[in-house]
Amino acid sequence: MKIAKILNNNVVVVLDDHQREQVVMGRGLGFQRRPGDCLDRAAIEKVFALQDQGLVSQLGELLSRIPIEVMAVCDRIISLARTTLGPLSDSLYIGLTDHCHFAIERMRSGAVIRNALLWEIRNLYPREFALGQQALALISERLGVTLPEDEAGFIALHLVNAQLGGEMPEVMHITKVLQDILHIVKYDLRIEYQEQGLSYSRFVTHLKFFAQRMLSRNVVVDDDPELPQTIQASYPKAWQCAEKIDRFLAAQYQRALSQAEIMFLAIHIERVRKESEGAARV
């Protein structure tokens, strides 16, 4: 493995067997080295084999200016997140690492940014928020910096973003749409969500991808016009609630839902309604 570029004493760029660039990290890896030199494999701590060469370039630029300890902690956070959440976009290496680096620098200088969506993030994305809290513990343990809970929320949003493959402003917009819809369902049907329940979890997951489709104007087509009629007849309360959501989204976001989207909303709404009623009877 030969060095193509030296970014700093700890980070270099190499060419793989297919002549694609990879970023390689290790303490002292680039010290007194030159392009063309062979790497000491024993000194390699991490190889970032990203598929997108644009991301390789961005990651290399980022790692050239941040401490190796910060990248090592972020790499551990991403590893934990992938174990819990499954596949995540490689762009997380850039977005999360850059965010954590600046959050640490801000904290050291006494500047704290409050997270206006902290309550929503904690309740809508519990797994991602729990990982955010784990990330804060790792940062405190390994880097000696105690970040506020607001940062667990920001880290959670980066993880949601990596699942959806979107940009951070879009994820915050999606979170707002989720909260709007959950409020409509709760107060229209007068229910209390069972936030640990399976139906509620499935509903929130559906809403994440529903909101992303809606905001990007990707419409689910009506393949079977008879099926929505069946759902409407079977679940009249849930259907009326879904239609109320449709009117709200048209007024607030100028987005019209297809009958198929209304149908899927009604199915999930009916499930959380029954889950809530079942819990109330216990």
N, C-alpha and C positions, 0 to 999 in steps of 0.2 A: 504494500500500500504506500504510494508515493504522495508527497505533499504537492498540492497545486498552488495553494495560497496560504500565507500565514496571517491570521487575523490578530492574534496577540500571543502571549507566552503560553496560553492554555487552550487555545482554539485554532484549528487549522481546517482547511478545505482539501479534500483528497478526491481523486477520480476512481470510481469503482471499475469493475471489469467491463461495463458497458459504456465507459467514458462519461458517466453522469457524476455530477458533483455531489459529495456528501460532506456534511459538517461533522467534525470529530472533536471531542472534548477530553481533556485530561490535564492534570496539573503538570506544568512545565513542558507540555507536548511540543510547543513551538519555540522553546527557548534555544537560542543559538542554532536554529535550523534555517534551511533555505528551501525554496521551491525545487522539487526534484529529489530531495532527500527521502530516504525510506523512513517510515514511522517505526518507533519502538512499540510493538503491539502490547507489551506489558504495561505501558503507560496510558493506554487508551481506557477511559472511564465510560464513554458513551459515544455511540455512532448514531447520528440522526439521519436515517435513510428515508428521506421524504420523497414522495412521488412527484410532487410539483417542484420543478426547478426554480420557479419564481419564489416559492417559499424557502427553498434552500438559500437563495441569495439574501432574502429578508432576515432569515434566522442567523446567517453568518454575520450580517451587519449588526444585528441586535447583540449577539454574543461577544462581538468585538469591543463592546462598551459597557458590559455589566460584569460584576464579579462572578467567578465560577461557582461560588457557594450558592448564589441566588438561583442560577440555572439548575444546579443539582437538586435544590429543594423543589423547584417547579417541576422538574422531571419526575420526582417522586410523587408529587401531587397528581400529575397527569396519569402516572401509572396506577395510582389508587382509583382515580376516576374511571379509567378504562376497565378496571376489574369490576367496578360497581355498575357502571352505566352501559358498558359495551363499546362498540366502535365510536370514535370521536374524530372530528376533522383534524388533520395535521396543523391547520392554522392556529390551533389552540396553543402550540408551542410559542408562537409569536405573540398572540393576544394576551394570554395569561401571564407569560413571563414578563412582558413589557409592563403590564398592569401591576404585578407584584413588585417589580423593581421600583417603579415610581411611587407605589403606596409605601414601601419601606423608606424611600428617600423623603417623602412628605412627612412621615411619622417622625423621622429623626430631626426634621426641621421644625416640628411642632404644628404642622398644617394637617388638619383632619377634615375630610369631606364626608358629609352625611349622606346616607342612602335613603332617598325619599320613598323607595319601593320596598324597603326592608320587610315590612309586615307581609306584603303580597308575596315576595320571594320566599319567605319562610313558610308560608302556608300553601303556595302553589307548587313549589319545587322542593319538597322536603328532603329528597335524597341528595339533590345538588347542594342544598343549604348545609346539610350534615357534612358533606365533603368540604364545603367552604370552611366550616368550623375545624375540621381536621387539618385543613391547610394552615389556618391561623396557628394551631398548636405546633405544627411542624416548623413554621417560620419562627415562632417564639423559641422553640427548643434548639433549633440549629443555627439561627441567625441572631438570637437575643433581642428581637424586636417584637413587642406586643402590639398587634394591630386591633382596632376596635371591631365590634361585631358587624358594623356596616360593611367592612371589607369581606366578610364571609358571604354577604349578599351579592357583592360585586363579582366575587369569584364564582358563585353559583350561576350568575347570568352568563359568564364566559363559558361555563360548562353546558348550559342550555343552548347557547349559541353554537357550540361545537357539535351538538346533536342535530340541530336544525340546519346547520350549514349556512347561516345568515350572518348579518352584521349586527354589532351591538345595539345601535339605535333601533333596528328592526325588532330585536328581542325585547327591548323595553316597551316598544309599541305593542307587541304581541301580549306581553304581560298585562298591559292596561286593558286590552280587549278581553282577555280572560277574566279579569276582575269585574268588568262591566257585565259580562254574560252571567257569571256566577251570582252577582247581586240580583239580576233580573229573575233568575230561576228561584233563588232563595225567597225573595219577597213576593213573587207572583204566586208561588205554590205554598208559601208559608211553611217552609221546611227548615230543619237544622241539618247541615251536612254532617255525615259521619266521615270525618277526614281520614280515619284509618281504614275505612271500608274499601273494598275492591271496586265497587261501582263508581265511587267518587274518584278514585285514582284513575280509572279508565276514562272517566269523563274529562278530567283535567288533561290527560294525555291527548285525547281526541281534540280538545279545544286548542291545544298548542299548535297542532298541525292544521286544524281548521282555520285558525287565525292567520297562520302563515300563508295558506292558500288564498284566503280572502284578501289579505293586504297586497299580495302579488297578483291578484285577479286571475288565479287559476281556478276554474270552475269545475265542479264535479257534474258530469252530464247525467241527464235523466235517461238511463238505459231502459228501465221498465216503468212506464207511467202508471201501471196498476198498483205497484208495490207501495208507493207513498199513500195512495188512497186506503189501502189496507191498514197501514200504520196509523193513519189519521182516525180511522174508525175504531181501531183497537185501543189507542192511547189518546183520547180527546183532550185531556188536560195538558199532557205533555206537548201535543201538537199545537194547541193554542199558545202555550208558552214559547215554543219554537218560532211561531209566527210573530209573536211580540218581539223576539230577538231580531228577526228579519227586519221588522219595521224600524227598530232602533238602529241597526247597522246601516240601513238605507239613509236614515236621517243624519246619523252621526259621522259615518264614514263613506257615504255614497256608494255602498256596495249592496247589490241585490243577490240574494241567495237562490240557487236552483231548488226545485222540489226535492231533489236527492239530498242536498245539504240539510234542508229543513227536516227531512225524514231521519237522517242520521242523528241530528241534534235531538229530535223527539225521542228516539230510541234510548239515547244516553240519559236524557232528562227523566224518562219513565223509570229507568233503573235506579237513579239516585233518589227519586221520589219514593219508590218502594223500599229502598234501603233505609231511608229516613223514617218511614212509617213503621217498618219492622222494628227499628231501634226504639221508637216511641212507645211501642206496645210492651216492650220488655220491662 
